[in-house]
Amino acid sequence: MQVLKRFLFTAKSTDFRNTCEVSVTFTDNEKIQKINNEFRGIDKPTDVLSFPLTDYESNDVPFVDELDGSLGDIVISLERAKEQAEEFGHSFDREIAFLTVHSMLHLLGYDHVNNEEEELDMRRRQSDVLTNMGLDIK
């Protein structure tokens, strides 16, 4: 239930208010590695994969009000999340919250791979949402 609340909280933080559907799969490192290799050509496990159903052309996302229905799919490795929580010295809950926020922002069209400006915007948005959830990094 917490994951659902975090998806909704993230969507509202971007002024997204439409009805939507998001498919979420929780898995382990072995399975996410297979998916990562199949879809990204990277043969190693990762923490989260996001598969938006809309092809976004920019990080501006001026048409967020036009999105309706299924936003896409998210795959989270619970095994990797546990490892990262230990590595970063915070709770498993906080790590899952971060991955949830991060992946939901991707489904809403935000990205961090094309340039430094996008990366800074994505980090700011993630931080703002986590802070408003009471899960900021101290």
Disulfide bonds with the S-S distance in Angstrom:
none
